[in-house]
Structure formats: structure tokens, C-alpha cells
Amino acid sequence: MQPGKTGMYSIILLLIAILLGAVGQLLMKHGVNQVPAGLGFNVASLRMAVSSPFIVGGFVSYGISSMFWIIVISRLPLSFAYPMIALSYVVVTVGSLVILKEQVPALRWLALLVICIGVGMLAYTRGPEQARPAPSVQASQTEAVRGPEVPER
């Protein structure tokens, strides 16, 4: 990956992590909606949860999202990346409306608009100097400036 494209690549990875986390939420909610009496803290509920392909799929989606997240925070400042997760609120709410057929009141939509404005402001604060290059790029740039490290005798 070229140094100029590292920032955009990191943003794409961040969006993938957010989407996978939201998909995990929607899958788990769909899975628990299939359980007639809801889940409790007991063995029968645990057995029901681990046998639901939707709940298991939700956990898998979360796991994959976590792998992307680790890459993201190795490349971007945490103070920039973490608040971006607020976009998942928007994705989950839209998914809840469209997929789960939940009702979403007007005030909740207004709150999501405020979140989107905040995320937009946050994105505007990110300049190229704030992006952390990938380790391989960083190492090669350091070596180009200082030269290869030579052990002392």
C-alpha cells in the first residue's frame, strides 16, 4: 500500500469493522426474537443461544469485526477511530427498521442526525499528519531518513 493511500485504506477498514459490528447486533437480535420466551441466565437459555445460527453468526461477525478493529487502531489515532463507532448506532437503527420491522420514533431519528453531525465534525478534524502509517511503511521511511541501524561493538 502506498503511503498516500494508507489513510483511505484505514478508513475503509474502519467502516468494515463498524458494519460487521452492526451486522452482529442485527443477527443476535433476530436470533433472540426466534426464542419464544426470551433468554435467561440458565443452562437451557445458553443451550438455545448457542444452537441459534443467527446468534452464533452475530458472534462470528463481532469476532471478524474485532480483527479489523485491531488493524484500524494500529493505523489511526484511537481518539479519532473510537468515536467513529457511533456510526454503528445509525446502521443498527436503519437495520432494525428495515430488517427487524421495529418502529423508530421521530426523536430517535433526530438523535441519530446529531450523531451523524458529530461524526462528520470528527472526520473533518482528521488531517494527513494525524494518520499513522502502517508499520512496514513507517519502518521503511525511518530507514530512508536515518539509514539502516548498525549494531555497536
C-alpha positions in Angstrom: 0.0 0.0 0.0 1.4 3.4 -1.0 1.8 5.9 1.8 -0.7 8.3 0.3 -3.4 5.7 0.3 -2.8 4.3 3.8 -5.2 6.8 5.3 -8.1 5.9 3.0 -7.3 2.2 3.4 -7.6 2.6 7.2 -10.9 4.4 6.8 -12.2 1.6 4.7 -11.1 -0.9 7.3 -12.8 1.2 10.0 -16.1 1.2 8.0 -15.9 -2.6 7.6 -15.3 -3.0 11.3 -18.3 -0.8 12.0 -20.6 -2.6 9.5 -19.6 -6.0 10.8 -20.3 -5.0 14.4 -23.7 -3.7 13.3 -24.5 -6.9 11.4 -23.5 -8.8 14.5 -26.1 -6.9 16.6 -28.8 -7.4 14.0 -28.1 -11.1 13.7 -28.2 -11.6 17.5 -31.4 -9.7 17.9 -33.0 -11.7 15.1 -31.8 -14.9 16.9 -33.3 -13.9 20.2 -36.5 -12.9 18.5 -36.8 -16.6 17.5 -36.8 -17.7 21.1 -40.4 -17.9 22.4 -39.9 -16.8 26.0 -36.7 -14.9 25.7 -33.3 -15.9 27.1 -32.4 -16.0 30.8 -29.3 -16.8 32.8 -29.7 -20.6 32.9 -28.4 -23.7 31.1 -31.5 -24.1 28.9 -31.1 -20.5 27.6 -27.4 -20.9 27.0 -28.1 -24.1 25.0 -30.8 -22.3 23.0 -28.4 -19.4 22.3 -25.5 -21.5 21.1 -27.8 -23.6 18.9 -29.2 -20.5 17.1 -27.4 -19.9 13.8 -28.3 -16.2 14.0 -26.8 -15.7 17.4 -23.7 -17.7 16.5 -23.5 -15.7 13.3 -23.7 -12.5 15.3 -20.8 -13.6 17.5 -18.8 -14.6 14.4 -19.5 -11.2 12.8 -18.3 -9.5 16.0 -15.1 -11.6 16.0 -14.3 -10.7 12.5 -15.1 -7.0 13.3 -12.6 -7.2 16.2 -9.9 -8.4 13.8 -10.5 -5.4 11.5 -10.6 -3.1 14.6 -7.2 -4.2 15.8 -5.8 -3.3 12.4 -7.6 0.1 12.4 -6.3 1.1 15.8 -2.8 0.2 14.8 -3.1 2.7 12.0 -5.3 5.5 13.3 -5.3 7.6 16.5 -7.8 6.0 18.9 -9.2 9.4 19.7 -10.3 9.6 16.0 -11.3 5.9 15.4 -13.2 5.1 18.5 -15.8 7.9 18.3 -16.5 6.8 14.7 -18.1 3.7 16.1 -21.1 5.9 16.8 -22.0 5.3 13.1 -23.0 1.8 14.2 -25.9 3.3 16.0 -27.2 4.6 12.7 -26.6 1.4 10.8 -28.3 -0.7 13.6 -31.3 1.6 13.7 -31.8 1.5 10.0 -31.3 -2.2 10.0 -33.8 -2.6 12.9 -36.3 -0.6 10.9 -35.8 -2.4 7.6 -34.9 -6.0 8.6 -36.5 -6.4 12.1 -39.5 -4.2 11.3 -39.1 -2.2 14.5 -40.7 1.2 15.0 -38.3 4.1 15.2 -39.8 7.3 16.7 -39.0 10.8 15.3 -37.0 11.8 18.3 -34.7 8.8 17.8 -34.1 9.9 14.2 -33.2 13.4 15.4 -30.7 11.9 17.9 -29.2 9.9 15.0 -28.9 13.1 13.0 -27.0 14.7 15.8 -24.7 11.7 15.9 -24.1 12.0 12.2 -23.2 15.6 12.5 -20.8 14.8 15.3 -19.1 12.1 13.3 -18.9 14.5 10.3 -17.2 17.1 12.5 -14.9 14.4 13.8 -14.0 13.3 10.3 -13.2 16.9 9.4 -10.6 17.1 12.2 -8.5 14.3 10.7 -5.6 15.7 8.7 -3.0 13.6 6.9 -0.5 14.4 9.7 -2.7 12.6 12.2 -2.8 9.3 10.3 -0.3 6.7 11.5 1.4 4.9 8.6 1.4 1.1 8.5 4.4 -0.4 10.4 6.1 -1.5 7.2 5.8 2.0 5.7 6.9 3.6 8.9 9.9 1.4 9.2 11.0 2.0 5.6 10.6 5.7 6.0 12.7 5.7 9.1 15.4 3.7 7.5 15.4 6.0 4.4 16.0 9.0 6.7 18.5 7.6 9.2 19.9 4.7 7.2 19.9 1.1 8.4 20.7 0.5 12.1 24.2 -0.8 12.7 24.8 -2.6 16.0 27.5 -1.0 18.1 30.6 -3.0 19.0 
